[in-house]
Amino acid sequence: MINKNRFHDICQLVDQLRQAYPTLEHLSLLGNQACPYRIISTDQISSGLNTYTQYFLDEEYRRYRHLLIFRIPTLKFLDSREITLNERRIAMQLGDILYSIAETKKYNARIRDKK
């Protein structure tokens, strides 16, 4: 568990984890900027979180899971949830496309920060 740290570059983090722990099976990154999982407070739920916003957050988290499953194939649990066969199948189909998306987001964020 490396929850609530200051990891923000998912691509670099994945590469370092693969190198340092080649048989990694359990990983939790909750509370890091690199992990798009958002814990929603009861105030946000009662105020009516926009359906589109919730869908976007859920989809972003699914892409994150698929990326990590593909890049660290030894994982069995991610963020306290078991990796399903369906998740693994989708991750293998999408492959490095997800990694490219993550790299593009990182590049765009750097450009935006320089402005």
N, C-alpha and C positions, 0 to 999 in steps of 0.2 A: 504494500500500500504506500503510495506516494501522493496521498490526498492533500489538498490545501497547501500546495507549494506554489511556486511562481513559474511553472512550465507554461510556455505559450507557443513554442514552435513544435508542433506535433511531428513534423517530418524529422527534425533533428533528434527529438526525444526517442522516436521509434528506432532510428538507426543506432543510437547509443544503447538502448535497451537490448536490441538484438545482439549487438556485439558483446555486451557485458553479461547477458544472461541468455545463452543460446537455447536453453530448455525451459524458458519461462512459461508457466502454466496459469498463474493467477496474477492479475494486474488490476489496480484501481487507481484512477486518476481524478476522481471526483474533487471538485473545488479548485481545479486548475483552469487557467484560460484555455489550455489545449483541449480540454474536455468540454464539449458543448452542452452537457447535461445541465439543466437548470432546475434547481430546487424551487418549487413554487410555494410561496407562503399562502396561508389561508386568506389573507387580505387580498392577494392577487386573484385568488379563485372567486371570492365573493364579489370582487369588482368586475368580474367577467372578462377574463383574458380572451382577447380576440381569437376566434377560431383559426383564422389564417396564421396568426402569430404562433399559436400552439402547434399547428401542423408544420410550420417551418422549423420550429425548435425540435420537434420529434424527428423530422426528416434529416436535419443536420446531425442529430445524435445517431441515427441509423447509419449515415455515411461514415461517421467517425468510427463506429463499431466495425463496420465492414472493412474500413481501411486498416485498423489494427489487427483484425482477424487475418487479413491477407498478408500484411507485412510481418506479423509474428504468428506463424501458423501453429506454433506449439501451445498457444493460449487455449485454456479450457473455460476460464471464468474471466469476465471483464466487468469492472465496476460492480462487483458483487452479484452479477447475473451470469448464469451458465450460458455458454455459447451454444446455440442450437445448430443442428445439422443444416437447416435451411439458411441460417445466417452464414455459415461456412460456405455453402454452395454459392450463394449470391456473391460473397466476397471473392471467391475464386473466379467467378464469371466477370466481375467488374475489374478485378486486378488493379493494375497500376493506374487506371483511369482516375481512381479516387486519389491516389498519390499526386497525380498531376493537378487535380482540382485543389488539393491542399496547398501545393506549391504556388499555384496561381493566386490563391487567396493571400498567402504570405507576401508575395511580391506586390500585389495591389495595396496591401496594408502599409508596406514600406514606402511606396510612392505617395500614398495619402498622408502619411506621417511627415514626409519631407515638405509638403506644401504649406 
